[in-house]
Amino acid sequence: MSKLNCSIGDLAITVFCNLPENNGNIVRVTSAVGLNEWAGFEKPIFTWECEIASDNGWLVYDFDGYLESKKVGPVPDKYLRRLTPPKDYLLDEFEDSEPIQADLFSNNP
């Protein structure tokens, strides 16, 4: 199996989805579902349980021609790209973490 695009707790954007309605959703990866059969793929692919991270987004699923919208559901890893926070984001956001993180990023051993 190739390297996964995401891990639990990540924020990610959905890309290259079979249903165009799903492209561009921002989701939080909440748990691993594992290998699942998925329409359009010959072999089972790795899938995450994700929740929409905004009030107006939806995950859309096609169940034999019937479209269903959900706020939480499975998403194949293949359709996810991790959103990486800007450099020094944690340093600016959490004051109590600054000394520890500053040491991790210093050039001195």
C-alpha positions as a Markdown table, in Angstrom:
| # | Residue | x | y | z |
|---|---|---|---|---|
| 1 | Met | 0.0 | 0.0 | 0.0 |
| 2 | Ser | 1.3 | 3.5 | -0.8 |
| 3 | Lys | 1.7 | 6.2 | 1.8 |
| 4 | Leu | -1.6 | 7.7 | 3.1 |
| 5 | Asn | -2.5 | 11.3 | 2.5 |
| 6 | Cys | -4.0 | 12.0 | 5.9 |
| 7 | Ser | -4.1 | 10.8 | 9.5 |
| 8 | Ile | -6.6 | 11.1 | 12.4 |
| 9 | Gly | -7.2 | 14.7 | 13.5 |
| 10 | Asp | -6.1 | 16.3 | 10.2 |
| 11 | Leu | -8.0 | 19.0 | 8.4 |
| 12 | Ala | -8.1 | 18.1 | 4.7 |
| 13 | Ile | -9.7 | 19.2 | 1.4 |
| 14 | Thr | -11.5 | 16.8 | -0.9 |
| 15 | Val | -10.1 | 16.6 | -4.4 |
| 16 | Phe | -10.7 | 14.5 | -7.6 |
| 17 | Cys | -14.0 | 13.0 | -6.3 |
| 18 | Asn | -16.3 | 11.0 | -8.5 |
| 19 | Leu | -19.1 | 13.3 | -7.6 |
| 20 | Pro | -18.1 | 17.0 | -8.3 |
| 21 | Glu | -20.3 | 18.2 | -5.5 |
| 22 | Asn | -17.8 | 16.7 | -3.1 |
| 23 | Asn | -14.7 | 18.6 | -4.5 |
| 24 | Gly | -13.4 | 21.4 | -2.3 |
| 25 | Asn | -15.0 | 20.3 | 1.0 |
| 26 | Ile | -13.0 | 21.0 | 4.1 |
| 27 | Val | -13.2 | 18.0 | 6.4 |
| 28 | Arg | -11.7 | 16.8 | 9.7 |
| 29 | Val | -10.5 | 13.2 | 9.7 |
| 30 | Thr | -12.0 | 11.6 | 12.8 |
| 31 | Ser | -11.2 | 7.9 | 12.5 |
| 32 | Ala | -9.9 | 5.1 | 10.2 |
| 33 | Val | -12.6 | 3.0 | 8.5 |
| 34 | Gly | -10.0 | 0.8 | 6.7 |
| 35 | Leu | -10.2 | -0.9 | 3.3 |
| 36 | Asn | -13.6 | -0.6 | 1.7 |
| 37 | Glu | -15.1 | -1.3 | -1.7 |
| 38 | Trp | -15.7 | 2.1 | -3.5 |
| 39 | Ala | -17.4 | 2.8 | -6.8 |
| 40 | Gly | -15.0 | 3.3 | -9.6 |
| 41 | Phe | -12.2 | 1.2 | -8.0 |
| 42 | Glu | -11.4 | -2.5 | -8.8 |
| 43 | Lys | -9.8 | -3.1 | -5.4 |
| 44 | Pro | -10.8 | -2.0 | -1.9 |
| 45 | Ile | -9.2 | 1.4 | -1.0 |
| 46 | Phe | -8.4 | 2.9 | 2.4 |
| 47 | Thr | -11.2 | 5.1 | 3.8 |
| 48 | Trp | -11.4 | 7.6 | 6.7 |
| 49 | Glu | -14.5 | 8.7 | 8.7 |
| 50 | Cys | -14.7 | 12.5 | 8.1 |
| 51 | Glu | -16.9 | 15.3 | 9.3 |
| 52 | Ile | -17.5 | 18.5 | 7.4 |
| 53 | Ala | -15.6 | 21.3 | 9.1 |
| 54 | Ser | -18.0 | 24.1 | 8.0 |
| 55 | Asp | -21.7 | 24.9 | 8.5 |
| 56 | Asn | -22.5 | 24.9 | 4.8 |
| 57 | Gly | -20.7 | 21.9 | 3.4 |
| 58 | Trp | -22.0 | 18.4 | 2.7 |
| 59 | Leu | -20.6 | 15.0 | 1.8 |
| 60 | Val | -22.7 | 13.6 | -1.1 |
| 61 | Tyr | -23.1 | 9.9 | -1.6 |
| 62 | Asp | -24.7 | 8.1 | -4.6 |
| 63 | Phe | -26.6 | 5.0 | -3.5 |
| 64 | Asp | -27.8 | 3.4 | -6.7 |
| 65 | Gly | -28.8 | 6.7 | -8.3 |
| 66 | Tyr | -30.2 | 8.2 | -5.1 |
| 67 | Leu | -28.1 | 11.1 | -3.8 |
| 68 | Glu | -27.8 | 11.5 | 0.0 |
| 69 | Ser | -26.1 | 14.4 | 1.8 |
| 70 | Lys | -24.4 | 13.9 | 5.2 |
| 71 | Lys | -22.2 | 15.9 | 7.5 |
| 72 | Val | -20.3 | 12.8 | 8.6 |
| 73 | Gly | -19.3 | 9.8 | 6.5 |
| 74 | Pro | -16.5 | 7.8 | 4.9 |
| 75 | Val | -14.1 | 9.4 | 2.4 |
| 76 | Pro | -11.4 | 7.6 | 0.6 |
| 77 | Asp | -7.8 | 8.7 | 1.4 |
| 78 | Lys | -7.3 | 9.0 | -2.4 |
| 79 | Tyr | -9.7 | 12.0 | -2.4 |
| 80 | Leu | -8.1 | 13.8 | 0.5 |
| 81 | Arg | -5.2 | 16.3 | 0.7 |
| 82 | Arg | -4.0 | 17.4 | 4.2 |
| 83 | Leu | -4.2 | 21.1 | 4.9 |
| 84 | Thr | -0.9 | 22.1 | 6.4 |
| 85 | Pro | -1.0 | 25.1 | 8.9 |
| 86 | Pro | 1.3 | 28.0 | 8.0 |
| 87 | Lys | 4.8 | 28.0 | 9.4 |
| 88 | Asp | 5.0 | 29.2 | 13.1 |
| 89 | Tyr | 1.2 | 28.8 | 13.3 |
| 90 | Leu | 1.4 | 27.0 | 16.7 |
| 91 | Leu | 3.9 | 29.4 | 18.0 |
| 92 | Asp | 1.6 | 32.3 | 17.4 |
| 93 | Glu | -1.5 | 30.5 | 18.6 |
| 94 | Phe | -0.5 | 28.9 | 21.8 |
| 95 | Glu | 1.7 | 31.0 | 24.1 |
| 96 | Asp | 2.4 | 28.2 | 26.6 |
| 97 | Ser | 3.9 | 26.1 | 23.8 |
| 98 | Glu | 6.4 | 28.7 | 22.6 |
| 99 | Pro | 9.5 | 27.7 | 24.6 |
| 100 | Ile | 9.2 | 24.0 | 23.8 |
| 101 | Gln | 8.5 | 24.6 | 20.1 |
| 102 | Ala | 11.2 | 27.3 | 19.9 |
| 103 | Asp | 13.7 | 24.7 | 21.1 |
| 104 | Leu | 12.5 | 22.2 | 18.5 |
| 105 | Phe | 13.1 | 24.6 | 15.7 |
| 106 | Ser | 16.4 | 26.1 | 16.8 |
| 107 | Asn | 19.6 | 25.3 | 15.0 |
| 108 | Asn | 21.5 | 24.5 | 18.2 |
| 109 | Pro | 21.7 | 20.9 | 19.2 |
